[in-house]
Amino acid sequence: MGKLRPGHLVEAAMWLGLCLFLFIYSFQFDQDIEIYKFGATAWPRAIVLLMAIAALGQLYHHWKRGDEASVQMISAAVDDGSEEAAHEAHHEGLKWYASTFAMLLIPFAYMRIPDWITALLAAEGGSVHVIRIVVAAILIGIFLYTMRRNMIGAMLTLPLFFAAMLEDMGFYSLAPFFIIGVMIMFGENRPKPMLAIMGLIFGLLMLLFVNILYVGLPVGNIHPFYDIGSWVVTVLQ
């Protein structure tokens, strides 16, 4: 039994039992889909399989090392010097919290301000798109300026900003910049490796969602972002 305890076996049994239940339940909606050759159950069953693999992997880890490794990891996390680092970086002052809160408001500003301006000017058609692009450009500039002084706030804000603009700008236009932004925040600043990694990740995402899963990602509804998204989907499919 190695270093397994009864609790480890019970935990693994519960997870595997849940996976078995979900797999059996998937037959309730097992049917063909016209636009997806693998059927309705392919993606849910893939997730169930990953859950089962994770449960077995955890059981194997406990069998080899018991609770010793987990205790060491928790101890290291508790005493990792994060409090001292936060104090030295001034991440505990009122000014820093205010700056972080202000950055988190940027995505919500994009979701509201264009509508307010559109209503105020009674804009229609292409003017609405121009308003959204101009507001997006201004807010991106504000985000880039404040990012230099508050990288933690930028890390929290970037996914929200990406999600807020997704409907208008589309996944295919925004994803490359989002990937590059994440790399910059984690300290990478070499252009060639950044472009190579961005191309690899973006290509894998396209292969997974467009060619394998046939998931309809947002193409955007503002020109030229809509045109870019539609062109990418046409080429890949």
Secondary structure per residue as TSV (DSSP state, phi and psi in degrees):
chain	resnum	aa	ss	phi	psi
A	1	M	-	360.0	-3.7
A	2	G	T	62.1	-132.1
A	3	K	T	-106.0	23.0
A	4	L	-	-74.1	141.9
A	5	R	-	-111.5	163.5
A	6	P	H	-56.2	-35.1
A	7	G	H	-62.8	-35.7
A	8	H	H	-63.9	-43.0
A	9	L	H	-66.6	-39.8
A	10	V	H	-64.8	-43.7
A	11	E	H	-60.6	-46.1
A	12	A	H	-64.3	-40.4
A	13	A	H	-63.6	-38.6
A	14	M	H	-65.1	-45.3
A	15	W	H	-65.5	-44.2
A	16	L	H	-67.5	-35.5
A	17	G	H	-63.8	-40.9
A	18	L	H	-63.0	-41.7
A	19	C	H	-62.2	-41.9
A	20	L	H	-63.6	-42.8
A	21	F	H	-61.3	-45.6
A	22	L	H	-65.7	-36.8
A	23	F	H	-65.1	-45.4
A	24	I	H	-63.5	-40.1
A	25	Y	H	-65.4	-27.3
A	26	S	G	-62.6	-21.3
A	27	F	G	-68.2	-15.2
A	28	Q	G	-68.9	-26.5
A	29	F	G	-125.4	26.8
A	30	D	-	-77.3	102.7
A	31	Q	-	-152.4	161.6
A	32	D	-	-75.8	148.3
A	33	I	B	-122.9	132.9
A	34	E	T	-61.0	-39.0
A	35	I	T	-95.3	3.3
A	36	Y	B	-140.0	108.2
A	37	K	T	-68.4	-19.0
A	38	F	T	-88.2	-4.6
A	39	G	-	86.3	174.2
A	40	A	T	-73.0	-21.4
A	41	T	T	-96.3	-4.2
A	42	A	H	-61.3	-52.1
A	43	W	H	-68.1	-46.5
A	44	P	H	-59.3	-40.6
A	45	R	H	-69.0	-31.3
A	46	A	H	-63.8	-41.5
A	47	I	H	-64.9	-42.0
A	48	V	H	-60.7	-41.4
A	49	L	H	-62.4	-42.7
A	50	L	H	-63.1	-39.4
A	51	M	H	-61.1	-43.4
A	52	A	H	-65.4	-42.3
A	53	I	H	-62.0	-42.1
A	54	A	H	-62.8	-41.2
A	55	A	H	-64.1	-42.8
A	56	L	H	-68.0	-37.1
A	57	G	H	-64.0	-40.8
A	58	Q	H	-64.8	-40.6
A	59	L	H	-63.2	-42.4
A	60	Y	H	-63.2	-40.7
A	61	H	H	-61.0	-44.3
A	62	H	H	-66.3	-35.7
A	63	W	H	-64.8	-36.9
A	64	K	H	-81.1	-40.1
A	65	R	H	-125.6	-5.7
A	66	G	T	64.3	-145.4
A	67	D	T	-92.0	-1.5
A	68	E	H	-60.7	-47.1
A	69	A	H	-64.9	-39.7
A	70	S	H	-64.3	-41.6
A	71	V	H	-63.1	-41.9
A	72	Q	H	-63.8	-41.8
A	73	M	H	-63.8	-42.8
A	74	I	H	-65.3	-41.5
A	75	S	H	-62.8	-41.3
A	76	A	H	-65.8	-37.4
A	77	A	H	-68.1	-35.8
A	78	V	H	-70.1	-36.1
A	79	D	T	-114.4	56.2
A	80	D	S	-103.3	7.4
A	81	G	S	76.2	14.9
A	82	S	H	-67.7	-34.4
A	83	E	H	-65.4	-43.8
A	84	E	H	-65.2	-39.5
A	85	A	H	-65.3	-40.1
A	86	A	H	-64.8	-38.2
A	87	H	H	-66.6	-43.3
A	88	E	H	-66.5	-32.9
A	89	A	T	-88.0	4.2
A	90	H	T	60.7	38.5
A	91	H	T	-92.0	18.4
A	92	E	T	-129.1	7.7
A	93	G	S	-91.2	163.4
A	94	L	H	-62.6	-37.4
A	95	K	H	-62.2	-41.4
A	96	W	H	-66.5	-42.5
A	97	Y	H	-64.4	-39.8
A	98	A	H	-64.4	-41.0
A	99	S	H	-63.2	-42.9
A	100	T	H	-63.7	-43.2
A	101	F	H	-63.0	-40.6
A	102	A	H	-63.7	-39.9
A	103	M	H	-65.2	-38.6
A	104	L	H	-66.8	-18.8
A	105	L	H	-79.3	-15.9
A	106	I	H	-59.4	-48.0
A	107	P	H	-60.1	-38.8
A	108	F	H	-71.7	-29.6
A	109	A	H	-63.6	-41.0
A	110	Y	H	-64.5	-32.9
A	111	M	H	-73.2	-19.5
A	112	R	H	-114.7	-45.1
A	113	I	H	-58.1	-45.4
A	114	P	H	-57.8	-37.2
A	115	D	H	-67.3	-38.8
A	116	W	H	-64.5	-44.9
A	117	I	H	-65.5	-40.7
A	118	T	H	-60.9	-44.1
A	119	A	H	-67.0	-38.5
A	120	L	H	-65.9	-40.2
A	121	L	H	-93.0	-3.3
A	122	A	T	53.2	41.9
A	123	A	-	-75.6	152.5
A	124	E	-	-142.6	160.7
A	125	G	T	60.4	-130.6
A	126	G	H	-64.6	-24.5
A	127	S	H	-63.5	-34.5
A	128	V	H	-63.4	-41.2
A	129	H	H	-65.0	-41.1
A	130	V	H	-62.7	-41.3
A	131	I	H	-60.8	-44.8
A	132	R	H	-65.7	-39.4
A	133	I	H	-66.3	-42.5
A	134	V	H	-65.3	-45.1
A	135	V	H	-62.8	-41.4
A	136	A	H	-61.5	-42.9
A	137	A	H	-63.1	-41.8
A	138	I	H	-65.2	-44.9
A	139	L	H	-68.1	-36.0
A	140	I	H	-63.2	-41.5
A	141	G	H	-61.0	-42.9
A	142	I	H	-62.9	-42.3
A	143	F	H	-61.4	-45.7
A	144	L	H	-65.1	-36.4
A	145	Y	H	-67.8	-46.0
A	146	T	H	-75.5	-22.0
A	147	M	H	-61.9	-34.3
A	148	R	T	-64.1	-27.2
A	149	R	T	-100.0	-14.6
A	150	N	-	-146.8	81.5
A	151	M	H	-69.3	-32.7
A	152	I	H	-64.8	-45.5
A	153	G	H	-61.6	-36.0
A	154	A	H	-65.9	-39.6
A	155	M	H	-62.5	-37.1
A	156	L	H	-74.1	-33.1
A	157	T	H	-82.3	-36.7
A	158	L	H	-55.3	-48.2
A	159	P	H	-61.4	-36.7
A	160	L	H	-68.6	-40.9
A	161	F	H	-64.3	-42.1
A	162	F	H	-59.7	-46.0
A	163	A	H	-66.3	-37.2
A	164	A	H	-66.2	-35.5
A	165	M	H	-89.9	-5.8
A	166	L	H	-60.9	-42.7
A	167	E	H	-64.3	-39.1
A	168	D	H	-82.1	-45.2
A	169	M	H	-92.2	-24.8
A	170	G	-	88.0	150.9
A	171	F	H	-65.7	-40.5
A	172	Y	H	-68.2	-28.8
A	173	S	H	-86.1	-34.7
A	174	L	H	-88.7	-32.3
A	175	A	H	-55.7	-44.8
A	176	P	H	-58.3	-40.4
A	177	F	H	-71.5	-34.8
A	178	F	H	-63.6	-44.2
A	179	I	H	-62.3	-45.0
A	180	I	H	-63.4	-41.1
A	181	G	H	-60.1	-41.5
A	182	V	H	-62.7	-42.1
A	183	M	H	-64.1	-40.1
A	184	I	H	-62.1	-41.7
A	185	M	H	-66.3	-25.3
A	186	F	T	-93.5	11.3
A	187	G	T	99.8	-0.9
A	188	E	-	-83.1	131.6
A	189	N	-	-139.4	14.7
A	190	R	-	-90.2	118.7
A	191	P	H	-58.2	-48.0
A	192	K	H	-64.2	-49.7
A	193	P	H	-61.2	-36.7
A	194	M	H	-63.4	-45.1
A	195	L	H	-65.6	-38.6
A	196	A	H	-65.7	-45.8
A	197	I	H	-65.8	-42.5
A	198	M	H	-59.5	-45.3
A	199	G	H	-62.4	-40.2
A	200	L	H	-65.4	-49.0
A	201	I	H	-64.8	-44.4
A	202	F	H	-63.4	-41.2
A	203	G	H	-62.8	-41.7
A	204	L	H	-65.2	-39.0
A	205	L	H	-63.7	-42.2
A	206	M	H	-63.7	-43.0
A	207	L	I	-61.5	-42.9
A	208	L	I	-69.2	-53.6
A	209	F	I	-81.6	-36.0
A	210	V	I	-90.8	-44.4
A	211	N	I	-91.4	-32.7
A	212	I	I	-98.9	-51.9
A	213	L	S	-90.4	-15.6
A	214	Y	-	53.6	42.9
A	215	V	-	-88.2	130.0
A	216	G	-	-80.1	96.6
A	217	L	-	-78.8	150.7
A	218	P	-	-59.3	130.6
A	219	V	-	-97.0	-6.6
A	220	G	-	90.1	162.5
A	221	N	S	-130.1	14.7
A	222	I	S	-119.3	131.5
A	223	H	T	-76.0	141.5
A	224	P	T	-90.9	5.2
A	225	F	H	-65.0	-37.7
A	226	Y	H	-62.4	-41.1
A	227	D	H	-64.5	-40.1
A	228	I	H	-63.4	-48.0
A	229	G	H	-62.1	-44.2
A	230	S	H	-63.8	-38.5
A	231	W	H	-65.3	-42.5
A	232	V	H	-62.4	-45.6
A	233	V	H	-62.2	-42.1
A	234	T	H	-62.5	-42.3
A	235	V	H	-66.8	-43.4
A	236	L	H	-75.2	-29.2
A	237	Q	-	-95.2	360.0
